[in-house]
Amino acid sequence: MSKTAKKPEFRPNDYVVYPAHGVGKIVSIEEQEVAGMKLELFVISFEKDKMTLRVPTAKAGSIGMRTLSSPDIVERALETLKGRARVKRAMWSRRAQEYEQKINSGDLISIAEVVRDLHRAEDQPDQSYSERQLYEAALERLTRELAAVQAIDEAAAAARVDEMLTQRAA
């Protein structure tokens, strides 16, 4: 790796979105020797999951790590929640795979689509276990990023998401 490589735009104490795990905070940037090579790594803490992840700085962009969404993207994601659920008539395994891909894409609007499509109102039949798992994973990612962007706690973010989902039902 050459020394002219562009320095990462992420700094310690920045909140970032790691596609497979959601919102985390960069604790530090450290150097480690791995297989005889020096690697510069982001140390990302996912407080809620009690997990620490080390990501090579050179790979951060290619794996889809990004800064938090801008406030207007958050608003578009919240507007997405108000839309009609689009449930394809494909087999559940195929839909589940698509939902999983959307959740792990790290794209806030795609995650909002999963929340919208899997949300069940009080008067609707219960979800299957796997449906509920996907819904809760998407909901958690959405509320965590909403909370981080708007500098509110997760309970307030969850209430805001819930408010948008109930507006759709009305």
C-alpha positions as CSV (number, residue, x, y, z in Angstrom):
1,M,0.0,0.0,0.0
2,S,1.5,3.3,-1.0
3,K,1.8,6.3,1.4
4,T,0.0,8.5,-1.2
5,A,-3.3,6.6,-0.5
6,K,-6.1,9.0,0.4
7,K,-6.5,9.4,4.2
8,P,-9.8,8.2,5.5
9,E,-12.5,10.8,6.0
10,F,-13.5,9.1,9.3
11,R,-12.0,10.3,12.6
12,P,-12.2,9.1,16.2
13,N,-15.6,9.9,17.9
14,D,-17.4,9.9,14.5
15,Y,-20.5,7.9,14.2
16,V,-20.5,5.6,11.2
17,V,-22.8,3.0,9.6
18,Y,-21.2,-0.4,9.0
19,P,-23.6,-2.2,6.6
20,A,-23.7,-5.5,8.5
21,H,-24.0,-4.1,12.0
22,G,-25.6,-0.6,11.8
23,V,-24.5,2.5,13.7
24,G,-21.2,2.4,15.6
25,K,-18.7,4.9,17.0
26,I,-15.1,5.1,15.9
27,V,-13.1,4.8,19.2
28,S,-9.7,5.1,17.7
29,I,-7.4,4.5,14.7
30,E,-4.6,2.1,15.4
31,E,-1.8,0.2,13.7
32,Q,-1.4,-3.5,14.0
33,E,0.9,-6.0,12.4
34,V,-1.0,-8.7,10.6
35,A,0.9,-11.5,8.7
36,G,4.0,-9.3,8.7
37,M,2.3,-6.3,7.2
38,K,1.4,-3.1,9.1
39,L,-2.3,-2.3,8.9
40,E,-4.1,0.9,9.9
41,L,-7.4,0.0,11.4
42,F,-10.5,1.8,12.6
43,V,-11.6,0.5,16.0
44,I,-15.4,0.8,15.9
45,S,-17.5,0.2,19.0
46,F,-21.1,-1.0,18.8
47,E,-22.1,-0.2,22.4
48,K,-25.6,-1.8,22.3
49,D,-24.2,-5.1,21.0
50,K,-21.2,-5.0,23.3
51,M,-19.0,-5.5,20.2
52,T,-15.8,-4.0,18.9
53,L,-14.9,-4.3,15.2
54,R,-11.6,-3.5,13.6
55,V,-11.8,-2.4,10.0
56,P,-8.8,-1.8,7.8
57,T,-8.9,1.9,6.8
58,A,-8.1,1.1,3.2
59,K,-11.1,-1.2,3.0
60,A,-13.7,1.1,4.7
61,G,-15.1,2.5,1.5
62,S,-15.2,-0.7,-0.4
63,I,-17.1,-2.6,2.3
64,G,-19.7,0.2,2.3
65,M,-18.9,1.9,5.6
66,R,-20.3,5.4,5.5
67,T,-21.0,8.4,7.6
68,L,-24.5,8.9,9.1
69,S,-27.2,9.8,6.6
70,S,-28.0,13.5,6.1
71,P,-31.1,14.9,7.8
72,D,-32.9,15.0,4.4
73,I,-32.3,11.3,3.7
74,V,-33.6,10.6,7.2
75,E,-36.8,12.5,6.3
76,R,-37.1,10.6,3.0
77,A,-36.8,7.3,5.0
78,L,-39.5,8.4,7.4
79,E,-41.7,9.4,4.4
80,T,-41.1,5.9,3.0
81,L,-42.7,4.5,6.2
82,K,-46.0,6.3,5.3
83,G,-46.2,4.6,1.9
84,R,-48.2,1.4,1.1
85,A,-46.5,-1.9,2.0
86,R,-45.3,-3.6,-1.2
87,V,-45.3,-7.3,-0.5
88,K,-44.4,-9.4,-3.5
89,R,-46.2,-12.6,-4.1
90,A,-42.9,-14.5,-4.3
91,M,-42.1,-17.3,-1.9
92,W,-41.2,-16.3,1.6
93,S,-37.6,-17.6,1.3
94,R,-37.0,-15.3,-1.7
95,R,-38.6,-12.3,0.0
96,A,-36.7,-13.0,3.2
97,Q,-33.4,-13.0,1.2
98,E,-34.3,-9.7,-0.4
99,Y,-35.2,-8.1,2.9
100,E,-31.9,-9.4,4.4
101,Q,-30.0,-7.8,1.5
102,K,-31.7,-4.5,2.0
103,I,-31.0,-4.5,5.7
104,N,-27.3,-5.3,5.2
105,S,-27.0,-2.8,2.4
106,G,-26.8,-0.1,5.0
107,D,-29.0,2.1,2.9
108,L,-31.4,3.9,5.2
109,I,-34.2,4.1,2.7
110,S,-34.0,0.4,1.8
111,I,-34.1,-0.4,5.5
112,A,-37.2,1.8,5.9
113,E,-38.8,-0.1,3.0
114,V,-38.3,-3.4,5.0
115,V,-39.8,-1.8,8.1
116,R,-42.8,-0.6,6.1
117,D,-43.4,-3.9,4.3
118,L,-43.1,-6.0,7.4
119,H,-45.0,-3.7,9.8
120,R,-48.2,-5.2,11.2
121,A,-51.0,-3.1,12.6
122,E,-52.9,-4.3,15.7
123,D,-55.7,-5.7,13.6
124,Q,-53.5,-7.7,11.2
125,P,-52.5,-11.4,11.7
126,D,-49.3,-12.1,13.6
127,Q,-46.0,-12.4,11.9
128,S,-44.0,-15.6,11.6
129,Y,-40.9,-15.9,13.7
130,S,-38.5,-15.2,10.8
131,E,-40.7,-12.2,9.6
132,R,-40.6,-10.7,13.1
133,Q,-36.8,-11.2,13.3
134,L,-36.2,-9.4,10.0
135,Y,-38.7,-6.6,11.1
136,E,-37.0,-6.1,14.4
137,A,-33.5,-6.0,12.8
138,A,-34.6,-3.4,10.3
139,L,-36.5,-1.4,12.9
140,E,-33.4,-1.4,15.2
141,R,-31.1,-0.2,12.4
142,L,-33.6,2.5,11.4
143,T,-34.1,3.8,15.0
144,R,-30.4,3.8,15.9
145,E,-29.5,5.9,12.8
146,L,-32.4,8.2,13.4
147,A,-31.4,8.7,17.0
148,A,-27.7,9.3,16.0
149,V,-28.6,11.8,13.2
150,Q,-31.2,13.7,15.3
151,A,-29.2,13.5,18.5
152,I,-32.1,12.0,20.4
153,D,-32.3,8.8,22.4
154,E,-33.4,5.5,20.8
155,A,-36.8,5.5,22.7
156,A,-37.7,8.9,21.1
157,A,-36.5,7.7,17.7
158,A,-38.6,4.5,18.1
159,A,-41.6,6.7,19.0
160,R,-41.1,8.8,15.9
161,V,-40.9,5.7,13.6
162,D,-44.0,4.3,15.3
163,E,-45.8,7.6,14.7
164,M,-45.0,7.4,11.0
165,L,-46.2,3.8,10.7
166,T,-49.5,4.6,12.5
167,Q,-50.1,7.6,10.2
168,R,-50.0,5.2,7.3
169,A,-52.6,3.0,8.9
170,A,-55.0,5.9,9.5
